[in-house]
Amino acid sequence: MRNYNILFVCEHNSARSIVAEILANTHISKKFNGYSAGYAPGEFVNPFALEIAQECGYPLEKLFNKGWQDYASFEAPKMDFIIDLCQNKNHSERPYWPGNPILASWGFEDPAIIQGSDELKRRVFKSVKVEIQRRLDIVASLPRESLNQTTFELMVKNYSPQ
């Protein structure tokens, strides 16, 4: 059985999507090939996301800012899931994703914009990490044949803390 290819997209591909890529690729189930991209890629990966990579034993050299266009071509890996992590979607350009992937929105506040001490920023990043990890755990636990756009949306809606 092949792994799920899962692309996480957010604004700059420097924090949330990077953390999600790390968590998917290090998930205990070994069911995911994680990728990340940004609508307007930044210039660097957030240092707190790099800390999470180190904690997870994920190679830092694999982490860099990428644009969604890198994954919207027919030559790119075929994605099973595209998950938008932006809480506020103000993107004028909406990507076309080849291959009919399941689309979802797991809106998270951007931890990179939090003001305050490094300890506060670390706590916010850890909170985002825990929530993404929980959702990946749920996806990994579902039988492959039950995963479609409708069941995925219901799973996210029923799980999402409000």
N, C-alpha and C positions, 0 to 999 in steps of 0.2 A: 504494500500500500504506500503510495507516495505521500510526501508531506504537503501541507497546505502552504501555498505562497501567499503571504499576507503583507500588504503595503500599508504603512501608516503615513498619513499626510497631515502636515500642519503648516503654519505660516512660514517659518524660516528654517525648518529642519535643523534646529539647534538644541532643542530641549525635549518636548513631549514625544515627538516622533522618534528621536534618537533613543530615548529610554524604552519606548515600545519595541523598537528594532532589537535592542539588547535583550529584552525580556523574552521576545518570541524566539530568538536564536539560542537562548540558554534555558528555555522552558524544559522542565523535567520530563514532559511527555515526549520530547523530541519530534513533535508533530508539525513544527512550523519552520519555514524558511522566512525570516523576517527581513523586510526592506523598509526604508524610510525616504521621504522626500518632502520638499517644501513648495508652497505656491510662489514664494519669493525667497529663495535660499539665502541664508545669512552668510557671513564670512568665517564663522568659527563655530565649533561645537561648545555648548555651555560647559564650563568646568564642573558644575554639579552633576551633569549628565555623565561626564567622564569619570567622576567618582563612582557613580553607580556601575559603570562598565568595569571599573577595577574591582569593585566588590563582587561582581558576578563572574569575574575571570574572563571578560570579553576583550578581545584584542583591540586596543585603542586605534591601531592603524586602519581598522575597517570603518571607522567613524569619521565621516566628513559630510559637508552640506551638499545635498543633491536636489535637483529640480524635478517636479513631477513629470516633466517632458521625457526624462530618462526612462520612464516606465510606461509611457502612453503609446509606444510604437509597437508594431507587430513583431519586431526583433527582440523586444524585451521579454523577460520571463512572464509567462501567463499567470496572472494573479487570480487566486480563488476569492480573496477578500481585499477590499479597499476600505480602510477605516480612517475617516477624517477625525482628527483629535481637536480641532479648533472649537472653542466655545462660541465665538462670534464669527460667523462666516460672512466676510465682506469681500469675497473673491469675485471679480468680474468675469474672469475666464474659468470656465468649468471644463475640466479635462474629459476627453473621451477615453474610455478604458476598453481596449480590445478583449474579447473572450468572455464577455458577460459575467464579470465577477460580482459577488455579493457586496453591496455597498452598505456602509453603516456610518453613523456619527456617534462617537463617544466623546462629546464635548467636554474638554477639561480646561480650566483656567490655565493660562500660560504661566508656568512657574518661573520663567526667565524674567518676568516683569515685576516680580515681588520685590518690594523695597524693604530693607531692614538688615539685620545682622546675618552673617553667614550661617549661623545656627538656624535662624528662621527660614532662610532659603533652603537649607538642607531638609528641614522638616516638610516643607511644601513639596519638594522634589520626591521625598520618600512617600508622601501621601499619594501623589500621582502614580508613583511606582506600584504601590500596594493595590490601587484601584485597577490599573492596567493588568497587573498580575492576576487579580481575581477574575477579570473578564476573560483573560486567556485561559485560565483554569476551566471556566465554564465551557468555552468553545472546545477545548481539548477533550472534555468529558462527553460531548454530544456525539452520537453515532453519525458517521459521515453521511449516511442516506437521509438523515433528518435535517441536514443543513441546506436551507434555501433562503431566499430573500425574506420571506414572510416569517419563518421560524427564527431567523437571526434577529430581525427587528423586534419580535416579541420577546426574545431572550434579553435583548439589551434594554427594552422598555421595562420589563418586569424586574430586572436586576438593578437598574440605575437608581442610586440613592438620590432622593429629591429633597 
